[in-house]
């Protein structure tokens, strides 16, 4: 893959290789332009104070159990996908004590054993059976050395680079020796090649092992200290230096790549194999990438204007784990990235018209026959993105006329395009450079069938309004001609169109679904609540006809309804929603791939649906999905069969033909075990003894699949005391038991995956822990026999004496308890409803708002959010002129529209009068506030029906972003209220974001 390299501040002066290694012009021409345009999405595991002891990350490794280990200047930490376990010099949790806090290097040998290189205390290894740290048995100069480099020797030993020279640790007894055949000085680079040869750099000099000796290698033109070594697939050796860039040694000749960043040569560091034939190099100016086949050098850098780029440019260490993820240890962040995503790609930078402009918001898509992608923006011009003839992504080109608010695209087989949107309907040439207007009315959806194009209306651009469905004769394109049956649709606002055999046109509107017989003009209306339609949402956002002759209708808030023709006509035959595994019940776009599989983008992600079994397979972060929410109607099937969806933040490209992410072999491990509150380590091959006392067991666990750690669902049970499973998510992965009965028991931990019809199943063999709970003296068999005899005698006497009285009282008490319980439950339910609900609108009231805001403020550092205060402009005038009954009806309708416009994870409240509040949870960026405000204003594009009156509602919105903990609700409310006041002062009908963040 060729990535979007950050060359804005980098010049690569290359003494070019005349014939790049195993590269041809044909190979370069075969480069996939969309793969070349894709961005790498770096995921942050931890940053700043989330890193234990706020240490600076120095090195990363993965041990034999699969855990990720992070070496810092504040100690050692073990990462399990969601949390750290810290190791310091004075532990309080039973962990082993480090000899010092400054850990330079961490490395796992071939047996999975973890080795530590300390700053001043030499070489150590971790004993997994005791969780303690130990030195090699014999004393050497390594004991007090500054260890910076460790590599395996191809067997069961290690080579160790330090400031006192090169050492070797041999065999299972871990005995160390020092190499005497090298010049004095610090080892600056160390690498064992694919062929098994050991390469060693001592400052500016390079050596190669030859038997028991180290042979110096001449390096003409290489200046500066050698800091990194790595061989490529062709056998060449790459050298990174402190001041002269990159060099490649092959067949005794050296080629040079001097690098310049801001006019200087950046110091480079270690080199790793990043997979897919790529080498990556650490530097203080980002990650330098090497494509050895094409002899291309690039750079991955932090870009504040692009989502999920490299978090920061000061790179200390790179490590590739067994799953292929590359971990990046930078100055204040531990992050990871899939260096070669194939099935699911994300495109963000490709949507930036120029390096100095912001990324376009692409909310609608069209796939042109020539391979180009056309996209529209809610507040920007429609654009065209086309690959170049060299297999590289082309630049963004605005379509002729630069029409804004483009909502739909359609293309003729000849390649001409049509653009429908708020500015009208246009015919555009295939290259996007010429256009002519066919209609100035606003249009929303297009569908071409033969020589006829159906045009859906229902939008209002402030000057004119269209509605229903019209047609355009493609032989002589002109103004759309309204159809005679448009007035019989469930609503004039058309949101989706689909054609099926039998001359049937399906029309989805904002208030239902319509089946139109084009031959007769008959219209059959289907709405929510209709038994035949099965719709669970009236807003039909997307339609799709599958290969079985069924219609799939995606709705806002109602999932997917599947309709099929039967003896009695068309009726619903299935429904797919969140309980069936769909990421969200708001479905934005349905597409089908070449195999007939259905793909759905939703407000919660993307899912793959088997049309035969209707099994839903969500695509998670582990599958490479870059965005979690998508635009309504934003999707297109490309000519090569790939699917593209418009997400909140960029484009998602799915290649259904590419192999799915393989079922990972990531292990399930216990991360911490406590017996009676004390940390313990489970003995290998033996039960864990739980001593007398509380007889409690706490077991934390994790599946070490780091790309999908937060998507994991677990289940656990304790046999023989539990037969069913208890499910839990990745943030609550702990099993707790107290007062466990004495004897043998088995704790079982498993990961689960969604099953059919909302069920779930065990994904792999469970992880087990055998425990043996000790018996107390009074729990022996003899004591139990004596106690049973005595208890029987006492119970017999008591039962005989109290039996009659108990029976008489039992019935009376049961009736009394039943009556009082029912009364208390009814009273409690009514009180809770009155305490937290606004009686007029049914929304949460000011009390619920305050509690919810306080809860979000408590977690604002890790989960930033936004508060929106909304006021209805000139509402008092409605009350004064039309009466309070009309005002109340207006408030109820406003509440309904606001509720429909927000996401499921957001919260809405009525604070009093015409004042509403919305809390936007899980805020990715400030752009999400603008996206939400546009959706709110779009919800009130049409007048509100309040009694006999049609009222045009305008909103003023004030917004504030909260990112810090410990803030007061009053401070956050005040900033939002000031922003609201600013919006009203600016002319009303607009929104303002507070320039000040609480706590900032």
N, C-alpha and C positions, 0 to 999 in steps of 0.2 A: 504493500500500500504506500502511496505517496501522500503525505499529509500536508496541511497548510503550514508551511514553514514561516517562522517569523523573521523575515529578511529586512524588516523596516529599519532596523538599526545595525544590520550585519552585512558586511561585504565579505565574500569568499574569494580570495585571490588564489586560484588553483593552477598549479603546473599540471595541466590536464593530461591524463593518460591517453595516448593516441588511440588505443583500442581497449575500451573498458572491459573489465574482467567478465567474460562470458556474456556480454551484452551485445545486442544487435539493434539496428533501427527498427526492425519489425517488432521486437519485444517491446520497445518503447511505444510503438503505435498501438499495441494491443492494450495499453493501460486503460482501465475503466475510468472514464471521466468523473463519474459520481463517487466512486471509491476515492479517487484523487481529491475530490472536493470535500470529502467527509472530515469532520473534526474528531480529534481524540477528546474524550470526556474524562477528565481527572476527577476521581471521587475522593473526598477528604475523609480519612479515617479519624484523625484527631488533629487539633491545632491549639497553639498557645497553651493556656492553662489546663486544657484537657489532657495534655501530655503529662504523665506523672512527674511530679516535682518540677514542672515547667522546664524540663531539660531540653537542650538543643539536640535534635536527632542527628546521629552520626553514622549509624549502620543498621541494616536490616538483614534478618536471616529467617529460615523456616526449618524447624527441627523435625525429627523423625515422626513425631505425633501429628504434625501439621500446623502447629502454632507458629505465629509470626512473632519474632523477637525484635525489639527495638533497643539499640544501644544509644544512650544519651550522656551528656556531661553531668546529669543528675541521677544516674543509676541505670538500671536495666528494667525493661517492662515487657510483659507477654501480652499479646493482643489476640483475642478470640473472635473478633468480628464485631463485637458491640462494646467491649470494655477491656481495660487493662488490669493486669496484676503486676504490682511494683515490687522490685527488689532493690534494697538500699543497704547501707552499712549497719543500720540498727533496726531491723525489722520488728514489727509488733504482732504479726499475724502467723508466726511460725515458719516463715520462709527463711531460706538460707541467707546469711549476711554476706554482702559483697566486701572484698578487701578494700575497695575505695569506690567513690561515686563516679569518677571519670572513666567511662567505658568507651574506648576508641572503636573497637571492632567486635562483631559477633558473627560466628560462622558455624554451620552444622556440617559435620563430616559425613562420610558415606553411610555410617551406621546410624545417623540421625542424632548423634551426640552434639551438644552445644558447647562451643568454645568461645571464651571471652579474651579479648586483647585489651589490657588496661593501660592507662596513661603512664603510671609509674610503678605498677606492681606486677608487671609481667603477664604471663599466660595462665589461664584458669579454665576448668571445664565443670559443667554442671552434672551432678549425679541425679538422674531422674527418679531413682528409687527413694532417695532421701530429700530431694529438693535442696541439696547443699552444693557449695562450690569448692572445688579441690584443685591443687596444683599437680603438675607432673611429678612423678615420684622422686627423680633425682634433681640435684641442684645444678643450674647452669646460669649463664649470663642473661638468659631470658627472664629469670625470676624478678629482676628489677628493671626490665626493659620497657620501653615505650612501644607497644605492639600496635601496628597499623594494618598489617596484611596477613591473611591466612588463606591457603589453598590446599586442596587434597593432593596427595602424591600419586594418585591413581590406584592405590591399594587401601590399606587400613591406617595410613599415616598422614601427616600434615607437613607442609612447608610453612614457616612462620617468618614474616618480615618484620624487622624492628629497627630501632635506632642504633643497635649494637651489632647489626648484621643479620645473616640468614640462619635460622635454626630449623631442625627437623624433629618431629615427634613420631616415634615408631610404635606400631603394634598396640595390642590391647593393654599393655602395661604402662603406656604413655610415658616412655622414657625419652628425654630430650637430649639432643646433641647440637653443637654449633658447627657450621660449615666454615672451613679455614681456607678454602680455595678462592675466595673473593676478596677484593680490596676492602680496606676498612671504610666504614661509612654506613649511613642509613640506607635501608632498602626502600626505594621509592615506588617500585612497581613489581608485580609478581603475577605470572600467568603460566598455567599448564595448558598446552595447545591440544587440539583434537588428536594429534598424532602421539601425544604423551610427552612431548618435549617440554622442559621447564625453561622459561625465559625469566631473567632477573635483571632489573634495572637498579644500578647503584648511582644515584644522582644523574649525571649526563651520560653514563656508560651503560651499554647493554651486553648481557652475557647469555649464552645458551648452554644448558647442561649437556655434556657429552660423556656418558659413563660416570666416573667419579669426579671428573673435572668440569670446570666452567670455562667455556671458550669465549673470549671477547669478540664482539661483532662490530665491524666498522660501519659507521653511520655518517656518510658524507652529507653535510648540509643540515644536520639536525642540531639545533641550538636549544639550550635550556634543559632543565631537569625533566627526565622522563617520568610521567606520573600515571600512565595507564598503558596496558598492553592487552591485545586480544587478536586472535587469528580469525580469518574469514573462511568461508567454505572452499575457496580456491587455494588455500594454503598460505596466503599472504598474511603478514603480521602488521597490525595497525599500532601505531605509537601515538599517545597523547602527551603533550609537553606543557611545561609551565609558561612558555612564552613564545613558542614558534609554531603553534597550531598542531595539525595532524600530519602523520607521515605513514607511508606503507612500504614495508620491506618485503620484496619478493625476488627470488633468484639472485640475491646479492645486490639488487638495485633498489634505491630509495626514491619514492615519489613524494612530493611535498604539497600540503594544503595549508598555507598560512591563513589564519583567520583574523578578521578585524571586526570588533564591536565598538562602535562609537570612537573609531580611530585607534583603538588599542587592541593588542592581542590578549584575549582573556585567558587566564590560567585554567587549564583543563585538568581533569582527574581521571578516575577509573573508568574503564570501558566494560560494558556488559553485552551479552547477546540478548537482544530484546525480542527475538523470534521473528518469523516471517522474513528471514534473511537480513534483518536490520541490526546494526550496532548502535548503542547509545552511550554518550560520554557525559560525565558530570562536568559542570562548570559553574562559575559564579554568574553566568549570563544565560541561565536556562540549561536545557538539555540539547547537546549537539548530536544530531542524528547522522548516521552513515549508511548509505545504500551501496555496499561494495560492488554489486553487479553493475550498477549504472554509474559508479564513481560519483555519486551525488552527496553533497554535504548540506544539511539543513539545521534548523534550530527550532525547538519548541520553547515558547516563552509565555509568560503571564500577559494576558490582555484583559484589562479591566472592562472593556466593552463587549467581550465575548464570554458567554456562560461556560463554566467548567473547563477553562483552560488551566495550564499549569499554575498552581496556587501562588508560587513565588519563584523567583529566578535563582536564588542562591541554593544550589544543589550540592548536598554533602555525600549522598550515596544512592546507588540504584541497585535493585535486586529483583530478579525474576523468579517467582515462585513456581511450584509444580503445576499449577493450573494455567500458567501462562501470563498471569497478571504481573505487571512491573510496579514495584513499590518505590516511591520517591521520598527520600528523607531530605527535607530542606530545612532552612534555619528555624522555622517555627511550625512546620506542618508535616504530618505523615499522610501521604496520599497514595493512591494506586490507580492504574489505568490498564485497560485492555489495549495492547499496542497494535493489534491487528483484528479489529472487529470485521465480520464478513456478512452475517445474515441481517443484522440490524445496524444501520448507520445513522448518524445524526449530522445534519448540515445547518450550521449557524453562520460561520464566516463567509460562506458562499453567497449569503443574502446581503452582504454589505456592498453597496454600489461602488464606494471608493474607500481607501484605507482610512480616510478622515471622517467618514459618515457613520452614523449608527446603523445597526443591522435592521433591515426591513422586517416588519411584522407580516408574515405571509399567512393569511387566514383562508384563502381559497386557492385551489390548484387546478391546472389543466395540463394534460400530457399531450403535446403536439405530435403529429405523425413523424416529424423530422428528429424526434428525440429530445426536443427542448421542453422545458417546464415553464408554463406561464403561471404567474401568481398575482393575486390581488391583496391589497392592504386596507385595513379599515380607515386609515387616515393618510394613505399615500397612494402614489400612482401605480397602476398595473405594470408589471415588468415581465421580462423574458430572460430566462437563464438557459443557455444552450452550450453544449460541449464544443470544444474547438476540434479542428481536423486532426490535431496531434494527440487526441485522447486526453486532453486536459480540460478542466472546468473553465468555461468562458466567464466574462464579466457580466454583471447585471446590466441589461439594456431596458430602458423605459419603452413601453409600447407607444406607438404614435398617438398623439393627443394626451398622453399621460393621464388617462382616466382614473379617477379616484373611486374608492369604494366598490371595486370590481367584486362581484359575488358569484359569477359563474362563467365558465369557458366551454366552448364547443368547437369542434374542428371538422371540416369536410375531408373526404379522402384525398383531395388534391392538396390539402395542407392549409387552406385559408381558415382563419380563426374568427370566432365571434365572442364578444365580450359583453356581458350584461352586468349592470350595476346601478348605483344610485345616480350616475350621470347619464344613463341611457343605454341604448343598444348600438354596438359598433361592429362593423365588419373590418377585420384587420388582416393585412397580408401576412404570409407565412413567416417573413423575417421580422414582422412587427414594426416596419418602418412606414407603412402607409395605412390609412384608415379612412372610413367614411361613416357618418352617423346614419343609422336607420331609424332611430326613434330617440327623442329627448326624454321620454317617460322613464321612470326608474323600473328596472326589471331585476329579478332575483335568480331565476333558474333557466337553463337551456338543455334541450334534448333533441338530437338530430336523428331522424328516421327517414332514410332514403333521400328524397329531394325536398323533404319538409322538415322544418325546425319548429319545435314547440317552445314557446317562451312563457315562463311563469312570472306573474307580477305580484303585486301586493305590497310594494315598497312606497315610501313617501320621501321625496328629496327636498321637501319644503316648497317646491314650485308646482309640482304636479304629482298625481297619484295614478298608478296602474293597478289592475286587479285581475285575478283569474288567469286564464290561459289564452294566449294568442298564437298565431302561426305565421311563419315566414316561408315563402316559396324560394328555395335555394337556387332555382334556375334563374330567377330574376329577383335577388334579394331587395326588399323594400321594407316599408314600415310594417310592423306586426299587425295582423288582422285578428281582432277578437273573435273567439269561437262563440257560437250561439248558446252553448251550454255552460259557459263560465258562471253565470249568475246562479246556477243550481249547486255549486260547490259548497262544501261545509264552511268555507271562509275564502275571501278573495286573496288572502296572503299565501301564495304558493311557496312551499319550502322544499319540495322534492318531486321528481318525475321519474317514471319508469314505464317502459313499453314491454308488453308481453304478446305472445302469439294469440291469434284470434282478434286482432285489431283492437286490443284492450290497452288503454292508457290509464295508468294509476297516477293519481295526483295527491301528494301529501300537503296538507295545509297546516296553519297554526292552530286549527281546531278540528282536526280529524283527517280521515282518509277517504278518497273518492275513487270509484271504478267507473271509467268512461268507455262506453261502447262507441267507438268512432264511427261505425257504420250507421247506427241509429241515433247517436247523440244522447242515449240514455245515460243518466248519472245515478249511481248507487252510492249513497252516503254511509260511511261507517265512522262511528264515534266511540269514545270511551264509555264503557258500560253496556255497549251493545253485545249481546251474547254471540252473535255471528262474527263480529270483528275481533273480539278478544283484546282490544287495545287497552293498555293500562296507562296510556298517556295520550293526550289529544294532539300535542305538537309533534307532527311526523317530520323528523329532521332528515331522514335518508331512506331511500327505497332501493331494493335490489331483487332482480329475478334470477333464481338459481337454475341449475341444469335440470332439476326435477320438476320444473314448471311451477314452483312455489314462489310466493312473494314474501320477502323479508321487509318488515317495516320497523325501523329504528325510531324511537321517540325520546323526548326530553323527560326524564324522570320515570319512564315506564318500561325501560328495557326494549327487547326485541319481540315482536309478535310475528309468527309465521302463518301465512294463510295459504290454503290449497283449494283447488276446485274438486268438489265431490258431487255425488248424485243430487244433493239438494242445493248445489251452487257453491260459491266461495264462502269459506268459514275458517276461523282460527283453528290450527291443529297443534300448535306448540307455542310456548313462551319461554324466553331466556332472559334471566335477570341476574342480579347480584347474588342471590342465593344459589344460582346454578354455576357460579364461578366467574360471571362477567365482572370486570373491574369496577364498573359503575352503571347505574341504571339510566344515565343520560348518554345516549348513543349518538355520536357525531357523524360518522361515515361508515358505510358498509361497502366492501369491495370483495371481488372474487378473483382468485388466482387461476392459473392455467389448469390446475388439477381439480378445480371446482370447490376448493376449500374457501370458506367465508372468513373474512378478516374484518374486525370492528374496531374503530377508534372510539374511545369514550372519554368522559371527563375524569376517569381514573386510570387511563392507560389503554393499551392495545391487547386484543385477544384474538386467538385463532379458534375457529369453530368447525368441527367436523359436520358436514351437512347431513350425513347419514345417522350418526349416533347423537348428534347435537352436543357432543362433549366439548366443553370450553377449556382452552388452554391459555391462561393469561401469560403475556410476555412481561417479565419482571426486569428489574434493574440488572439481575444476573444475566439476562439475555441480551443486554446492551441497549435497552430502550432508554433513550436520553431524556424523554419528557413524560410527565404523568397526566397532562391534560391536553385536550385537542379542540380545535375549532369546529363548530357545527358545519357540516358539508365540506370540510377541507380534506380532500383526498382524491387521488387519481391513480389509474392503472397505466403504467408506462408500456411502451411498445415492446420492450423485451420481457414483459411479464412481471417486473418488479412493481411494488406498491409504494406509493408515497403519501404520507399523511402530514397535515399542517398542525403542528403542535404549538403550545404556548411556550415560545422560546426559539423555535426553529422547525426544520423539516425532519421527519423520520422516514428513512428509506428501508423497506423490508424486502429481502430477496427470498421468496418462498422456496425457490429451488436450492438454495444453499442449505447445507446440513444444519439442523437445529443444534442448539447447545447440548452436547452430550450429557447423559445422566452422570452427574459429577460423582467422583469417587471420594469426595471430601469426607473425612471421617467425622464421626460423632464422638465427642470426648467429654469427660468430666473436667470442669475447670476449677472446681473447689468442692471439698467435702468436709463437713463438720459433724462430729459425733458429740452429743451433749455440749454443743457450743464450742468445741475445741477443734482446730484444723487437724486433719489426718490425711494420710496417703494410703490408698487402697493397696494392700499387698498383692503382688503378682501371684495368680493361681491359688489364692486362699481367700476365705471369707473375711470381711471387715468386721471386727468385733466392736459392738456397741456396748460399753460398760453400763453397769447399773447406775441409777441416778435419774435424770430426766428421761433417759432412753429416747433421745431425739436424734433425728438425722436430717441434715440439710445438704442437698446436692445441687450444685450449679453445673450447667452443661451447655454445650454449644456445638453446632455443626460448623466445621471450619471451611465453609464455602463463602469466602470473603466477598465475592461479587454480589451474592444474594443473601448476605447475613441477616439483613433486616426484613427480608421476605419470608424467613423460615417460620414454620409452625411446628410445634412440638407436642408430644403427648407422653404422659408417664403414668405408671401405676406400681403398686407395691403388692406383689404376690406373696402369700395367698389371700391377703386381706382385701384386695381390690380386684374385681374382675373387669370393670370398665376402665376406660382411659380418661385422664384429665388433660384437656387441651390447654396450651398456653402459647403466647407469641414470643418473638425474639427479645422483647424488652422485659419479659418476666419469666426467664428460663431458669426456674429454680423449683425443686420439689422439696417440700417441708413436711416432716412427720414428727409427732410427739407421742409419748406414751405407747411406743410400739410394743406389742406383746412379746414375751420372751420366746426364743427359738430362732430357727432359720427363716429368712425371708429373702426375696429377690426384688430389687428395684430395677425396673425396665424403663428405658428412655428411648423414644423413637421420633423420627421426623415424619410428618404427614403431608400429603398432597391432596388437592381437591379431587373429589370423585364425582360421579354422575349425580345429577339432581340435588346439588347442594351438599352431598355427603363428602366424606373424606376417607382416606385409606393410608395404611402404614406404608411408607415409601421404601424402607430397607430393613434388614434385620436389626432389632433393637440393640442398644447398648445396655448391658446388664451389670449389676453390682450385687454380689452375694453378701449378705450381712448375717451376723450371728449375735442376737441380743441376749446378753447375760441374764441369768435368773437370780432373783433375790432369795434369801433363805426361806421366806414364807411362800415361795412359788414352787417348792419341791413337791414331788408326787405324794410323799408321806403326809406332809402338812396339809395338802389339799384334801386327802381322804378324811383326816380327822376333822378338818374344818367343815367338810361337806356333811358329815354325820351330825355334828353339833348344830349346824345351820338348819338341817332338815327338821330336827326335833323342835327347835325354837320356832321355826316358821310354821310347823304343823299346829303348835299350840296357839300362836297368834292368829293364824287363819281361822281356826275353829272358833275362837272367841269373837272375832270381829266380822265374820262372814256375813251374818244377817244385817248388821248395821251398815257395812260397806255397800251391800247390794242396794239397800234403800236409799242411801245417800248418793250413790253413783248416778242413777238416772236423773235425780234432781240437779246435781251439779253439771252433768253433761248438757241438759237443756239450758241452764243458766249461762254456762260458758259459751255455748253456741250463739245465744241471743246477744250477749254482751260483745262478743268478738265481732259479730256482724255490724253492730252499731258503731263500734270503735273504728273498724275499717272504713265504713262509709264516711264517718266524720273526718277521719284523717285524710282520706282522699279528697274530700271537698275543701278542707283547709289548705292542703298543699296546692290544689288548683287555684284557689283564690289568692294565695300568697305569691305565686310566681307567674300568673298569667294575666295579660291585659284582657279585660272582659269584652271589649269591643272588637278587637282584631284577632284575638286568639294567640297573639305573639307573646314572647316573654316580656315581663314588665321591668320596671327600673330595678327592682330587687334582684331578679335573676340576672339582669345586665351587670349589676355590681359584682355579684359572686363570680360570674363567668369572666369578667375583665380581670378580677383579682387572680383567678386561677391562671389565666394566660400570662399575666405579669410575672408570676412566680417562675415561669419557664421561658421567659422572653429571650434570655441569652442563647439558649440552644434552639428555641423555636420562635423566631421573630414573628410578629403579627402586626396588623394594621387595624386602627379604629376609624370608621367612617361615621360622621354625624350627618344626617339628612334632614332637610327642612323643606316643606312644601311652600313654594313661592305664592304669596297672596292667598293663603288659605283663610285668613280672617275675613277676606272679602267674600269668600264663598259662604261662610257662616252668616255674615251680616245680610247678604243679598238673597241667598237661596234658602237659608234656614239651617238649623243644626241637624235635621234629619238628612239633608243632602250632604252636609259635611261629614256626618258619620258614615254614610254609604261610600263617600269618596275615600275616607280613611281605610275602610275595609278593603276596597278594590286596590288601593295603593299597597296595602300590606301583602295582598295576594301576589301582585306583580313583582314586588321586591323579593318575596320569598322564592318565586319561580326563577329569578335572575341570578341568585347566588348559588355557590357550590354547596354540595352536601356537607362538607366539613366546616362551613362558615356558620355564623350565628347572627340572628336578627332580633331586634327588640323595639318595642315602642316605649319611649321614655315619657311620653305625655303630650297632649295636644297634637300637633302635626310634626313632632320630632321623633325620628327613628335613628337607631344605631345598628351598624353592622360591624362584626369582628371578623376580619379575614385571617384565617388560621394558616399556619405553615407557609409563611411568606417567603418566596424564593428571591424576589427582587422587587424594587419599587415599581417596576413596570407592571407588575400584577395589579397594583392599585389602579393604574390607568385602564388596564383591561377590564377590571370590575366596573369602574365608573362608566365606561362605554357600554357595557352590557346593561347597566341600570338605566342609562338614558335611552338605550334602544328599546327597553321594556315599556317606555312611555312614549314611544313614537306615535302610537295611536291614541285617540281620545279615550278617556275613562268614562264609562257609563255609570252615573250616580243618580238613581231614580229616573226621572224623565229627562235628565240633562246629560249632554255630552260635553265633558270638560277636558280641556287640554292641560295636562299637569306638567309643571316644570319643577325641577329639583335643584336645590343648592346643596353641595356636598363639601364637607371639610374632612380632611384625612390626616392621620398622623401615624408614623411607624414607630413601634416600640421594640428595641433590641436589647435592653438592659434589664436586669432583675432588680427587685427592691424598690420599684417606683410606686407612687401612690396613684390610685384610680383618679383622684382629683386632678393631679398634674397632667395625666394623659388626656383626660376629658377637656381640660382647659385649652391645651394646644389644639385639639381637634375643633373646639368651639371657636377659637381664634381663626383657624383656617376657614371655618364655615362663615364667619363674619366677613372674612376677606372675599369669599366667593360671592356673597350677597352684595357686597359693596362694589364688586366688579361687574355688576349688571344682572345678577341672578342667572339661573339656568346653567350654571357651570360648577366646576369643582376646583378645589385648591388643596395642595399637599403642604402641611406645615413644614417650613424650612428648618425647624428645630426639632431634633429627636429628644424624647424625654431622657433625662440623665446625661445628654450630650453637652 
